[in-house]
Structures are given as C-alpha cells and as structure tokens.
C-alpha cells in the first residue's frame, strides 16, 4: 500500500514545499466559525501513481486558538501565545479573566444559559497554519485539524505535496470568514502616560436590514472618559464610526474590549509607555548561596514606572544548548572556528551533562562551519592557523578536517622562533607576544595525538615555550597575561605556582560577592584587541583549575552573569574561552526543581519554581517595584542553592527629562503645537556638533503620528541626510560629517492619525561611534484635533 507525503508549512524562503494559509485582507474572522477547509486533488506536475494532495478540514468549533463558549459567554483561549495583537503583559490580565469565568461557572454549577454576552475575538494572526509533516493514508487522503483565527478576512490555502517516488502536485483554494454585523476598534501601536486620545470604533453591517445595537467599549489599564456605552444604528450594507475618548493614566499594558450587543466583541491590546528617561541599576551574582545587596532607587520617578527584573542564567547545559542554537548565525572567521569547535565537542559535553546530542543537527552544523573554515584555510597565515587548528582537530572522524587540523598545527609549530616565542611583528609589546605564544602552544598541543611526529613537535614546542615564559616571568605585569600562559597548559612546577599567585592577586571582588579578573590599560589579546572582562575572567577560571585557593564559584558568578542568549559573551574568541570555562565550572546536572525568590526589605516581591526543562533556558521574572526610592535591601535566593545558576537583578524606573548637552552637541526641535488628523505638518530639527563627526538624530514621535517618507527621501537626495529609519514612535536620521561651523537644519513632514492630547518622547543627538555622548531635548506635547 502506497502513501503520499503531504508537507504542511509556511512558505518562508525560496520553493519550500508546504501549505500556506494566510489572510488576503486586513480585518478579522469570527470566533465561533466552522469551516470545511478542503484542498481538492490537483493534477500532478509529474505522473504519479496515487493521489498527492489531501483534503484539509477545520476542527469543529473553530475560532481563536482553543477558543470556546459556554452558554454564550466567551472564554479566552488557554495558550497565552494566542494573543498575537495583545500587549505582552495584557495577556496576564486576559488569563486572569479566564480564571474568573471558571470560578463563576463553578459557583453557578456551570449553568450560563441566561447570559447573552458576545463571544470575544482576540486572536488575529495573518498566517496561522504550520504542520511540517502530514502522511496520507492508502487512498492519498489526510485530515489536518485547524482552529480558524478571529480575523474577519478571506483566507488563502496553498498546498504542495510529493510522493515517495518524487511526483509532485499542488492546489490553491480559499474560504471566507465573516459575521453579519461586527465591531472593530482602531487602537494605536502604543500610547504614552498622560495621553488622551479619541479612538475610532467602526461598526459594520453586511445584512440587508438596518441594525440598532448597544455599543460598549471598556479598557483595562486606562480610563474611558464619558462612559463607553451608547446605542448605534447602522444602515443596511453600511457602516458607522463612533469615537470614544480614552486616557492613559499610567505606564503598563492596556486591554480594550469593544462589544456590539450580543453580536460581536473584540479584544485588542497595546502598551502605555512612560514619558520619562529610563534609569536602571544592575547587580549580578551566583545562587550558590542567598545573596543580599543594596540598591538605591531614584527619588523623583514617574508613577507606576518602577519595575524590577530578575534574570536567572542557566548552568553549563543551558549555555551549551543556547550556543548550539545561535553559533551558526554569527559571522566572522573567529565565529566560524568557534562554531566548528563547538560542533565537534558537543557530543561529549552533552553526554557529561546527561543529554543526548542530535546527530543530524550537529552534522549540518559541522558541514556549514567546515565549508567556511576551508575557504579561510587555503593559504593561512600563522594567526589564522592558530585560530583554526583546534577547531578542525575536534573532528577526527572527518578525514578532510583532521588532515587540515594536523597541517595547521604543524604550521604553527614550525613558526616558533629559537627563543621559544611564536608570532610577533613590528610594534608588538612583550605582553602581546607572550599571549600569542600561549595561543600557539594550545594549537600545537591540540595536534599532539594525531601522530608520532606531531607528538614530538608538540613536545619540542612546549619545552621552548616554557623557557620563553620562564625567562620573561619578571616582566609579566598583569593578571590577564599570567592567566593566558597558565591556560596554555605549557607550564609546570614553580613557574606555574608563581603565575597562579599573580592571577589570584589580580582578582577583584564586586559588591555582590562575584569575582572577576580586570583587564589593565594597554593589555591586548594576540589579535591586538582589548579583551572584555568576561573573556579575562574565563581565562582566570581555566588558569586556576585545580587551585584550592581560587574562588572558582565566585568567578563562575561573573562568567554566567555576562552571558547573553543569542550574542554569547562577545566575539568568537571570547565565546570559545568562556564556554570552555563554563563547562569546567558547571559540569554537574541541575536539580529537578529550583525555587527562586526575590525579596525587598524582607518581603517577597516575586518568586517562581522552575523544573529541569525550564532550567535549560534563561529564566526571567519581572514585577512592579513601587516604593523603591532610596536605599533598600534586596535578597535573591535559590532553594536549593545552585552554584551553576547565576542571576542578574535590574531595578529600573523613569525619571523626568532634563535638557542635556554632551561633547559639544546641541539639538533643537520645533514641533507643531496643534495639528489636524490626516493633515500633514512640518517638523524642523537643528543640530550643531564638532566638525567631521557623523551623527545620529533620533526624533521621538507621539502615538499615531506617521512620517511622510517622500519628505525624508528628499533630504537624502539633497545629501542633508545619509539615511533614515522609521519605526513606531520614532524617526532616526543619519547625518553625514560637516565642516567647522556648519550647522545642520532640515524639515520633514508628518501626518497625525489620532485625535487627542499626545506626548512626544525625548529626542536625542549622539555621535555614531560614541552613542554614550548624547544630547537630549525634553518631550513636547501635541494637540491633534
């Protein structure tokens, strides 16, 4: 019996086989809609012995993802990710409403037959179907259950399939989702605290008779002025627009619900942003024991803007999994070498941590990184050979990479000078030369196991290099260089003890108890760049391995706190060292559950319990922190205490803006005090700066104000502006360098789309290469009629 394979998915790039279900219009579909979504068999693109395209049927009771009703009372979908258009924190409120409905039903015995509330629509994706593999039965048929979103639109279904023999076919169909009468509030992408806007609410009647219904608008997180209830009369086949005034009283999520009698209801959300300047303090540490620290919040803050965020960084397993996902997407020679080395070492590392490697994924990762490395290794210089040798040698089962690694290791060994040093050049300091020699020693030692000849080369190299390190011991003046020599594995005995003592003396302790290795002025890596503190600390971990006097757990605290998912610790060289250090420090599996608690002055602010699966990722907890002005004692603890978990605690707030100038920068903005909806108005900006300095000018726009792009294109054509970027609520102009005494002045047009009293954000001017040198202009208020 033959079966055809139906590939169901989203068409992302190129000619991927799949089924794409996407909106053809911009409105929304009814919550309680039933659709039989069928794709008829299509003529095959090549002769096929069996049907290729299977029918797709919608699950009964479709409507938002998992949506359902009881006696006409709409219940929100359980999965929080269903609220595509809702503000992230508004989802929590919707989930709370779900719990309230459950509790009410329990009290009433589940009987809600007397209610006539309209079911709420709250899920509005433009594309909603993704099924990577669907296998048909012997008749070439398959059924894919789908839940139709709440978007009132016409949906297009594109299905492509192929058989195991290679025959292909496809089909396109569509279905419509609508309601006889529906309501559609137009909400902004955001508001700022203090904004007052007139929100348009459209009511549409698609029937042949006039409709008179009660229209009601409610807002959680904002105030509806003048009451949000009224009666509207909509003519047959017509529509009306009603305006409701909403005031954003404080920062946070807003959930707007518009209902039309018992016919329709829609939930949409947006965020209200603070109008002040963000300020924050961050502390990090390890959860090997309860951590107590003091943070002093600003005295003058915008009401409701104080928040605390606690990030819990995973141990070695979480970092390893995150790096396996992100490493291939990074660009650069060092990044490619790191990716190749990571793919080679991942199986043994995962096995040590109690995990099983995905062989196919690692094979693909190795192939991509290997191709990039091979291009760079055709005629490498010594620094390139040092960088790539270890990465290639971690793949002994790949004959091409194994031979490449041996050749590169031999090239590095042959580059050693008679005095034992390696690399070097004009203008090099002794500090850089010693670090480069240590890197060479690692590359040569990595190839020692390949053959007898390579083992002999590594032995000779190590003896000469140790002589160079010993002769220059008195000239090693910083902890970073001492750590690099130790991490090379090429020193023993009294020399090793002397260097360890130097590294330990160079360590510094932060207020939170974490320990790091600072990088002194003028200290560089082998490539001539200044290393970061995370990289330096990782070298200290590798250098002090096995040293009973070393504060390894506190070094691990700094190492984990410096990790950022997707970015890692820095460039490829830094990531290589830091991951090696993390593996050395936190090689034990995490406990099955860990409870993390954050307290302020002895009172719990937020807490969470995470299971072993969640502990593989970076965990985040956030809570309001009103009353944090002044000094307070904060405590972070894990139950049980886990040395392999680090944390980062950030206390943030918004303070009033004040005009500031930096590095001779001056910015002036002339914005309209009054404007009309739909009518273009001019905005003028002026800037002054030292000569020859490329600048970035960020102009903050009120909610609902759109930029007229032709006016910006004109500025580019006139060479007043190099380029521009437009986003919701802001416009960024790149300004070319100007001569001495040559100011910048330009005008562009904007179009307001919302009526009300709206706050613009603070605008800023800063050098492209030094964004910390910034000049601010406080926010302005717009009145749009």
C-alpha positions in Angstrom: 0.0 0.0 0.0 1.5 3.3 -1.1 1.0 6.5 0.8 1.7 10.1 -0.3 3.5 12.6 1.9 1.8 15.9 2.4 4.1 18.7 3.6 2.2 21.4 5.5 4.1 24.5 6.5 4.7 28.2 5.9 6.5 29.3 2.8 9.4 31.2 4.2 12.2 31.2 1.7 12.5 30.0 -1.9 10.5 27.0 -3.1 9.8 25.2 0.2 7.1 22.5 -0.1 4.2 23.3 2.2 0.7 24.5 2.8 0.3 28.2 3.5 -2.9 29.6 5.0 -2.7 33.3 5.1 -5.0 36.3 5.1 -6.0 38.0 1.9 -7.4 41.1 3.6 -6.7 43.0 6.8 -9.8 42.6 9.0 -10.7 39.5 11.1 -12.6 36.1 11.3 -15.5 35.1 13.6 -14.7 33.3 16.8 -17.4 30.6 16.5 -16.9 30.0 12.8 -17.0 26.4 11.4 -15.1 25.9 8.1 -14.6 22.9 6.0 -11.2 23.7 4.6 -10.7 21.4 1.6 -7.9 21.3 -0.9 -9.0 19.3 -4.0 -6.6 16.9 -5.7 -4.6 18.8 -8.2 -3.1 17.5 -11.5 0.4 16.3 -10.7 3.3 18.2 -12.1 4.8 14.8 -12.9 3.0 11.4 -13.4 2.0 10.0 -10.0 0.6 6.6 -9.2 -1.5 7.8 -6.3 -3.3 11.0 -5.1 -0.9 13.6 -3.9 -2.9 16.4 -2.2 -5.1 15.6 0.7 -8.2 17.5 1.9 -7.8 19.7 4.9 -10.7 20.1 7.3 -11.2 22.6 10.0 -11.9 21.3 13.5 -15.5 21.9 14.6 -16.0 24.9 16.9 -13.0 26.8 15.3 -12.5 30.4 16.3 -9.4 31.6 18.2 -6.8 29.1 19.1 -8.5 26.9 21.6 -11.4 29.3 22.0 -14.7 28.0 23.3 -18.0 29.2 24.7 -20.4 28.2 27.5 -23.9 29.5 27.2 -22.8 32.4 25.1 -20.1 33.5 27.5 -16.8 33.8 25.6 -13.8 32.2 27.2 -10.3 33.3 26.3 -8.0 30.7 24.7 -5.8 28.9 27.2 -2.4 29.3 25.3 -1.1 32.8 26.0 0.7 32.9 22.7 -2.7 33.1 21.0 -2.9 36.8 21.8 -0.9 38.0 18.9 -2.0 41.6 18.9 -2.3 42.0 22.7 0.4 43.7 24.7 2.6 41.1 26.3 1.6 42.0 29.9 -2.1 42.4 28.9 -2.1 38.7 28.3 -1.8 38.1 32.0 -4.9 40.1 32.6 -6.8 38.1 30.0 -5.7 34.9 31.6 -7.0 36.2 35.0 -10.3 36.9 33.3 -10.3 33.3 32.2 -9.9 32.2 35.8 -12.7 34.4 36.9 -15.0 32.9 34.4 -14.0 29.4 35.5 -14.7 30.4 39.2 -18.1 32.0 38.3 -19.1 28.8 36.4 -18.1 26.7 39.3 -20.3 28.7 41.7 -23.3 28.5 39.3 -22.8 24.8 38.6 -21.7 25.6 35.0 -25.1 27.0 34.0 -24.7 30.2 32.0 -27.6 29.7 29.6 -29.2 33.0 30.7 -26.3 35.2 29.6 -26.2 36.8 26.2 -22.7 38.3 26.1 -21.0 38.3 22.7 -18.0 35.9 22.3 -14.8 37.9 22.3 -12.4 37.8 19.4 -8.8 38.2 20.5 -6.5 36.1 18.1 -5.5 37.9 14.9 -2.6 36.3 13.1 -2.2 36.8 9.4 -0.8 33.3 8.9 -1.8 30.5 11.3 -1.2 27.0 9.9 2.1 25.2 10.3 2.3 21.4 10.0 5.8 20.2 8.9 4.8 16.6 8.1 1.5 15.0 7.2 1.4 11.5 5.8 -1.7 10.5 3.8 -3.4 7.1 4.0 -3.5 4.4 1.3 -6.2 6.4 -0.6 -4.0 9.6 -0.6 -6.2 11.3 1.9 -5.3 13.1 5.2 -7.1 15.4 7.6 -5.4 18.4 9.3 -7.5 19.9 12.2 -7.2 23.6 12.4 -8.6 26.4 14.5 -9.6 29.4 12.4 -8.4 32.7 13.9 -10.7 35.7 14.8 -9.6 37.8 11.8 -12.5 38.8 9.5 -11.0 38.1 6.2 -10.7 35.8 3.2 -8.1 33.0 3.8 -5.9 31.6 1.0 -4.8 28.0 1.2 -1.8 26.8 -0.8 -1.0 23.1 -0.6 2.1 21.4 -2.1 2.8 17.7 -1.8 5.1 15.0 -3.2 5.1 11.2 -3.2 7.9 8.9 -2.1 8.6 8.3 -5.8 9.2 12.0 -6.3 6.0 13.0 -8.1 4.7 16.5 -7.2 1.4 18.4 -7.2 -0.2 21.4 -5.7 -3.5 23.2 -5.3 -4.9 26.6 -4.2 -8.2 27.2 -2.6 -9.7 29.8 -0.3 -12.5 30.4 2.2 -14.1 33.4 3.8 -14.7 34.3 7.4 -17.1 37.0 8.3 -20.0 38.0 10.6 -23.3 39.6 9.6 -22.6 42.5 11.9 -19.3 43.2 13.7 -17.3 45.8 15.6 -13.7 46.8 15.0 -11.9 49.3 17.3 -8.8 51.0 15.9 -6.1 51.0 18.6 -2.7 52.6 18.4 0.6 50.7 18.5 1.3 52.5 21.8 0.4 55.5 24.0 2.5 57.4 26.5 1.5 58.0 30.0 -0.9 61.1 30.2 -2.1 60.8 26.6 -5.8 61.3 25.9 -7.0 60.0 22.5 -10.2 59.6 20.6 -10.3 56.0 19.5 -12.4 55.3 16.4 -14.7 52.3 16.7 -16.1 51.0 13.4 -19.4 49.1 13.3 -20.1 47.2 10.0 -23.5 45.8 8.9 -23.3 43.3 6.0 -27.0 42.4 6.1 -29.9 43.8 4.1 -31.7 45.4 7.0 -30.7 48.3 9.3 -29.3 47.2 12.7 -29.7 49.1 16.1 -27.4 47.7 18.8 -25.7 48.7 22.1 -22.1 49.6 21.6 -19.8 49.4 24.6 -16.1 50.0 25.0 -14.2 49.0 28.1 -10.5 49.4 28.9 -8.4 47.6 31.5 -5.3 49.7 32.4 -6.8 53.0 31.1 -9.8 55.2 31.7 -12.8 55.5 29.3 -14.0 59.1 29.7 -17.7 60.0 29.5 -18.7 56.3 29.6 -18.1 53.9 26.8 -21.7 52.9 26.2 -24.1 54.1 23.6 -26.6 52.9 21.0 -25.7 52.9 17.4 -27.9 52.5 14.3 -26.2 51.1 11.2 -27.9 51.1 7.8 -28.2 48.0 5.6 -25.0 47.2 3.9 -23.4 50.1 5.6 -21.1 51.2 8.4 -20.7 53.9 11.0 -17.7 55.2 13.0 -18.1 56.1 16.7 -15.4 57.9 18.7 -14.6 57.0 22.4 -12.1 59.1 24.5 -9.6 57.0 26.4 -7.0 58.4 28.8 -3.7 56.6 29.6 -3.2 57.3 33.3 -0.1 55.2 34.0 2.5 53.0 32.2 1.7 49.4 31.6 -0.5 47.2 29.3 -4.0 48.2 28.2 -6.6 45.8 27.1 -9.5 47.3 25.1 -12.8 45.4 24.7 -15.4 46.6 22.3 -18.8 44.8 22.1 -21.8 45.2 19.9 -24.8 43.8 21.8 -24.7 40.1 21.7 -23.5 40.0 18.1 -19.7 40.6 18.4 -17.0 41.6 20.8 -13.3 42.3 20.1 -10.3 42.4 22.5 -7.2 44.3 21.4 -4.2 45.5 23.4 -1.3 47.9 23.4 1.3 49.2 25.8 1.4 52.6 27.6 5.0 53.8 27.8 6.4 56.1 30.4 7.3 59.7 29.3 10.4 60.0 31.4 14.0 59.0 31.0 14.9 55.4 31.8 17.4 54.8 34.6 18.5 51.4 35.9 20.9 49.6 38.2 22.1 46.1 37.7 23.7 43.6 40.0 24.8 40.0 39.3 25.8 37.0 41.3 25.7 33.3 41.8 22.9 31.4 43.5 25.3 29.1 45.3 24.0 30.9 48.5 21.4 33.6 49.3 22.7 36.9 48.0 21.9 40.2 49.8 22.7 43.6 48.1 21.7 47.2 48.4 20.1 49.2 45.6 19.2 52.9 45.9 16.3 53.9 43.7 15.9 57.4 42.3 13.8 59.8 44.5 11.9 61.5 41.7 10.2 58.9 39.5 7.2 58.7 37.2 4.3 57.0 39.0 4.0 53.3 38.1 7.3 53.2 36.2 9.4 51.4 38.9 10.0 47.7 38.0 12.4 45.0 38.9 13.6 42.3 36.6 15.4 39.1 37.7 17.2 37.0 35.1 18.4 33.6 36.1 21.2 32.3 33.9 21.5 28.6 33.4 24.4 26.3 34.2 26.6 24.7 31.6 23.8 22.7 29.9 21.6 25.8 29.3 24.5 27.8 27.9 25.6 24.9 25.7 22.1 24.4 24.3 21.7 28.1 23.7 25.1 28.3 21.9 24.3 25.3 19.7 21.3 27.2 18.5 22.9 30.5 18.0 26.5 29.9 16.9 25.9 29.2 13.2 24.2 32.5 12.7 27.2 34.6 13.7 29.6 35.8 11.1 33.4 36.1 11.1 36.5 33.9 11.0 36.7 33.5 14.8 33.0 32.8 15.0 33.3 30.1 12.3 36.2 28.5 14.1 34.2 28.6 17.4 31.1 27.0 15.7 33.2 24.2 14.2 34.9 23.5 17.5 31.5 23.6 19.4 30.0 21.1 16.9 33.0 18.8 17.5 32.9 18.9 21.3 29.2 19.0 21.8 28.6 15.2 21.8 31.0 14.6 24.7 29.9 17.7 26.6 26.2 16.8 26.3 26.9 13.3 27.4 28.7 14.6 30.5 25.7 16.7 31.4 23.2 13.9 30.9 21.9 14.9 27.5 21.9 13.2 24.1 23.2 15.0 21.1 21.2 15.5 17.9 23.5 13.8 15.4 21.8 15.2 12.3 21.8 18.8 13.6 25.4 18.6 14.6 26.3 17.1 11.3 24.7 20.0 9.5 26.3 22.5 11.8 29.7 20.9 11.2 29.2 21.0 7.4 28.3 24.7 7.3 31.1 25.7 9.6 33.6 23.4 7.9 32.9 24.9 4.5 33.5 28.4 5.8 36.7 27.3 7.6 38.1 25.5 4.5 37.8 28.7 2.5 39.9 30.6 5.0 42.4 27.8 5.4 43.6 27.6 1.8 46.7 29.8 2.4 46.5 30.8 6.0 49.0 32.9 8.0 50.1 31.8 11.4 47.3 33.7 13.4 44.7 32.1 11.2 46.3 28.6 11.6 46.3 29.2 15.4 42.6 30.1 15.3 41.5 27.2 13.1 43.8 24.3 14.2 41.9 23.3 17.4 38.5 23.6 15.7 39.5 21.3 12.9 41.1 18.8 15.2 37.9 18.2 17.1 36.6 16.3 14.1 38.9 13.2 13.9 36.2 11.2 12.1 36.2 13.7 9.2 39.4 13.0 7.2 39.4 16.3 5.5 39.1 18.4 8.7 41.5 16.0 10.5 44.2 16.5 7.9 43.6 20.2 7.9 44.0 20.4 11.6 47.3 18.5 11.5 48.6 20.7 8.8 47.7 23.9 10.6 49.1 22.6 13.9 52.4 21.8 12.1 52.4 25.2 10.5 52.2 26.9 14.0 54.9 24.6 15.4 57.3 25.5 12.5 56.7 29.2 13.1 58.3 29.1 16.6 61.4 31.2 17.0 64.6 29.9 18.5 63.9 31.9 21.7 60.6 29.9 22.1 58.2 32.7 21.2 55.7 32.5 18.4 54.1 35.1 16.1 55.1 38.8 16.7 55.8 41.7 14.5 56.7 45.4 14.4 55.1 47.4 17.2 54.2 44.3 19.2 54.6 44.6 23.0 56.1 41.8 25.0 52.7 41.3 26.7 51.0 40.7 23.4 53.9 38.4 22.2 53.6 36.2 25.4 49.8 35.9 24.9 50.3 34.9 21.3 52.9 32.3 22.2 50.4 30.8 24.7 47.8 30.6 22.0 50.3 28.9 19.7 51.1 26.4 22.4 47.5 25.4 22.7 47.2 24.9 19.0 50.3 22.7 18.8 49.3 20.7 21.9 45.9 20.0 20.3 47.5 18.2 17.4 49.8 16.1 19.6 47.6 13.0 19.5 47.4 12.8 15.7 50.7 11.1 15.0 54.1 10.3 16.5 55.6 13.2 14.5 53.0 15.6 15.8 53.6 14.4 19.4 57.4 15.1 19.0 56.7 18.6 17.6 54.4 19.4 20.5 57.0 18.3 23.0 59.7 20.4 21.4 57.4 23.4 21.2 56.3 23.1 24.8 59.9 23.0 26.1 61.0 26.1 24.1 57.8 28.0 25.0 58.2 27.2 28.7 61.8 28.6 28.5 60.4 31.8 27.0 57.8 32.1 29.7 60.3 31.5 32.5 62.9 34.0 31.2 60.2 36.7 31.0 58.4 35.9 34.3 59.6 39.0 36.0 58.2 41.1 33.1 54.7 39.6 33.3 53.0 42.6 35.0 49.2 41.8 34.7 46.8 39.0 35.6 45.4 38.5 32.1 48.8 37.6 30.6 49.6 35.3 33.5 46.3 33.6 33.1 46.8 33.2 29.3 50.2 31.5 29.9 48.7 29.2 32.5 45.7 28.3 30.3 48.0 27.2 27.6 48.9 24.1 29.7 52.6 24.6 28.9 53.9 25.5 32.4 54.5 23.4 35.5 56.3 23.4 38.8 57.4 26.7 40.5 56.6 28.7 37.3 53.0 27.5 37.5 52.7 28.4 41.2 54.2 31.8 40.7 51.8 32.6 37.8 48.8 31.3 39.8 49.7 33.6 42.7 49.8 36.5 40.3 46.4 35.7 38.9 44.9 35.3 42.3 46.3 38.7 43.4 44.9 40.4 40.4 41.3 39.2 41.0 38.7 41.8 42.1 35.5 41.4 44.1 32.3 43.3 43.3 29.8 44.4 45.9 27.6 41.4 45.3 30.4 39.0 46.0 31.2 38.0 42.4 34.8 37.9 41.4 36.4 38.9 38.1 39.8 39.4 36.5 40.1 43.1 35.4 41.9 44.0 32.2 44.6 46.6 32.8 45.2 49.5 30.5 47.3 48.5 27.4 46.7 44.8 27.8 45.6 43.1 24.5 44.9 39.7 23.0 47.0 38.0 20.4 45.0 39.8 17.7 45.7 43.2 19.2 42.3 43.9 20.5 41.4 44.6 24.2 39.7 41.6 25.8 36.5 42.0 27.8 36.1 41.3 31.5 34.1 38.1 30.7 36.9 36.8 28.5 39.5 37.7 31.1 37.5 36.0 33.8 37.2 32.9 31.7 40.9 32.7 31.3 41.3 33.0 35.1 38.9 30.0 35.5 41.0 27.9 33.1 44.3 29.1 34.6 43.3 28.3 38.2 41.7 24.9 37.6 42.7 22.6 40.4 43.9 25.5 42.6 42.3 25.0 46.0 42.9 28.7 46.9 41.0 30.0 43.9 37.4 31.4 44.4 36.1 29.4 41.5 32.3 29.7 42.4 32.5 33.5 42.6 34.4 33.6 39.3 31.6 31.5 37.8 29.1 34.1 39.0 30.7 36.8 36.9 31.0 34.4 34.0 27.3 33.4 33.9 26.1 37.0 34.6 28.0 38.1 31.5 26.2 35.7 29.2 23.6 37.0 26.7 21.5 34.5 24.7 22.0 34.9 21.0 25.1 37.0 21.5 27.0 34.9 23.9 29.9 36.6 25.7 31.3 38.6 22.7 33.2 37.5 19.6 34.3 34.0 18.6 37.5 34.1 20.6 35.7 35.3 23.8 32.9 32.7 23.3 35.4 29.9 22.9 37.2 30.7 26.2 34.0 31.4 28.1 32.3 28.2 27.1 35.3 26.2 28.0 35.4 27.8 31.4 31.6 27.3 31.9 32.0 23.6 31.1 34.9 23.3 33.5 33.0 25.0 36.3 29.4 23.7 36.0 29.7 20.2 34.7 27.1 18.7 37.0 23.4 18.4 36.0 21.0 20.8 37.6 18.4 19.6 40.2 14.9 18.6 39.1 13.4 21.8 40.6 14.6 25.1 41.8 12.6 27.8 43.6 13.9 31.3 43.1 12.7 34.1 45.5 13.3 37.8 45.3 12.7 39.9 48.4 12.9 43.6 49.2 13.4 44.5 52.9 12.4 41.0 53.8 9.1 41.0 51.8 8.7 38.8 48.8 8.5 40.8 45.5 8.3 37.8 43.1 9.1 34.1 43.1 9.0 31.2 40.8 9.6 27.4 40.7 11.3 26.0 37.6 11.6 22.4 36.6 14.6 20.8 35.0 13.3 21.5 31.5 12.9 25.2 32.2 16.3 25.4 33.8 17.9 24.8 30.4 17.0 28.3 29.3 17.5 31.8 30.6 14.6 32.5 33.0 13.0 35.9 33.5 10.8 37.2 36.3 9.5 40.8 36.4 7.4 42.7 38.9 6.3 46.2 39.8 8.6 47.8 42.4 6.7 50.9 43.6 8.3 52.4 46.7 11.9 51.6 45.7 13.1 55.2 46.1 16.1 55.4 48.4 18.2 52.6 49.8 16.6 49.2 50.2 18.0 45.7 50.9 17.3 43.1 48.2 17.7 39.4 48.6 17.9 36.7 45.9 18.0 33.1 46.9 17.5 29.7 45.3 16.0 26.7 47.0 18.1 24.6 46.9 21.2 26.7 46.4 22.8 26.0 42.9 26.3 27.1 42.1 25.7 26.6 38.4 23.0 29.3 38.3 23.8 33.0 38.0 21.4 35.9 38.3 21.2 39.4 37.1 18.9 41.8 39.1 17.9 45.1 37.4 15.9 47.9 39.2 14.5 50.3 36.6 12.4 53.4 36.7 11.7 56.5 34.6 12.7 60.0 35.8 11.7 63.4 34.4 13.6 64.5 31.4 16.1 67.4 31.6 17.8 69.1 28.7 21.4 67.8 28.4 24.3 68.6 26.2 27.2 66.3 25.6 30.6 66.6 23.8 29.7 70.0 22.3 26.5 68.6 20.8 23.4 70.8 20.5 19.9 69.8 19.4 16.8 72.0 18.8 13.4 70.7 17.7 10.4 72.8 16.5 7.3 70.6 16.6 3.7 71.8 15.9 1.7 72.6 19.0 -1.6 72.0 17.1 -2.4 69.7 14.2 -5.4 68.0 12.5 -5.9 64.4 11.8 -4.9 63.5 8.3 -3.3 66.8 7.6 0.5 67.0 7.0 2.5 69.3 9.3 6.2 70.3 9.2 8.8 69.4 11.9 12.1 71.3 11.9 15.2 70.0 13.6 18.6 71.8 14.1 21.8 70.3 15.2 25.4 71.5 15.9 28.5 69.4 16.6 32.3 69.4 16.2 33.5 69.2 12.6 33.9 65.8 10.8 31.6 63.9 13.1 28.9 61.5 11.7 25.8 61.8 13.9 22.6 60.0 14.7 19.5 62.2 15.3 16.6 60.3 16.9 13.3 62.2 16.9 10.6 60.8 19.1 7.0 61.0 17.7 3.7 60.9 19.5 1.4 57.9 19.2 -0.3 57.7 15.8 1.9 60.2 14.0 3.2 58.8 10.7 6.2 60.1 8.8 5.8 61.3 5.3 8.6 59.3 3.6 8.9 61.3 0.4 10.0 64.3 2.5 12.7 62.1 4.0 13.7 60.8 0.6 14.1 64.4 -0.5 16.6 65.0 2.4 18.6 62.1 1.2 18.7 63.3 -2.4 19.8 66.7 -1.2 22.5 65.0 0.8 21.4 66.6 4.1 20.8 63.1 5.4 22.8 59.9 4.7 19.9 57.6 5.5 16.8 57.2 7.7 15.0 54.6 9.7 11.3 54.8 10.6 9.7 52.8 13.5 6.6 53.2 15.6 7.1 56.3 17.6 10.5 57.3 16.4 12.5 58.5 13.4 16.3 58.1 13.2 18.3 60.3 10.8 21.9 59.5 10.0 23.8 62.8 9.4 27.0 63.0 7.4 30.0 64.8 8.8 30.0 68.6 8.3 32.7 71.2 8.2 33.7 73.6 11.0 30.9 76.0 11.9 28.4 74.2 9.6 25.1 73.5 11.4 22.5 71.0 10.4 18.9 72.1 9.7 16.2 70.2 8.0 12.4 69.9 7.8 10.2 66.9 7.1 6.5 66.2 7.2 4.4 64.0 9.5 0.8 63.1 9.4 -1.2 62.6 12.7 -3.8 59.8 12.6 -5.2 60.0 16.1 -7.0 63.0 17.7 -6.2 63.9 21.3 -3.5 65.3 23.5 -0.4 63.3 22.9 3.1 63.3 24.4 6.1 63.1 22.2 9.2 61.3 23.6 12.6 62.9 24.2 14.7 63.5 21.1 18.4 62.9 21.1 21.6 63.6 19.2 24.8 61.5 19.5 27.9 60.6 17.5 27.6 57.4 15.5 30.8 55.9 17.1 30.1 57.1 20.6 26.4 56.8 21.5 27.1 57.4 25.1 27.9 61.1 24.3 24.3 62.2 23.9 22.4 65.5 23.9 18.7 65.4 24.8 15.7 67.6 24.2 12.8 67.0 26.6 9.5 65.8 25.3 6.8 68.1 23.9 3.0 67.8 23.9 0.9 67.8 20.7 -2.7 68.7 20.4 -4.3 66.9 17.5 -7.9 67.8 16.5 
